[in-house]
Amino acid sequence: MVQYAPFAEPEYWWKGNLAKGLRFLIVEDNLINQKVISKTLEIWEGIADVANNGLEALAKTAEKRFDLIFMDIHMPALDGF
């Protein structure tokens, strides 16, 4: 009878602390996109904050320092252009 080794989940590059301790600002008006990016950064152990438009982003950048800002180009109020 053949015996197989127990299945071990392979290590993937996207699982881990790729962004550990880094602060991100997600400027996005689409709720689904906000959740996808936030969850990804959570898995990577990053710290994410969300703004719904450019005006909110300006207010948040006045309060805190961010290492990287993800900004949508087309949004209400103030966009990324």
Buried (B, 14 or more C-beta within 10 A) or exposed (E): EEEEEEEEEEEEEEEEEBBEEBBBBBBBBEEEEBEEBBEBBEBBEBBBBBBBBBBBBEEBBEEEEBEEBBBBEEBEEEBBE
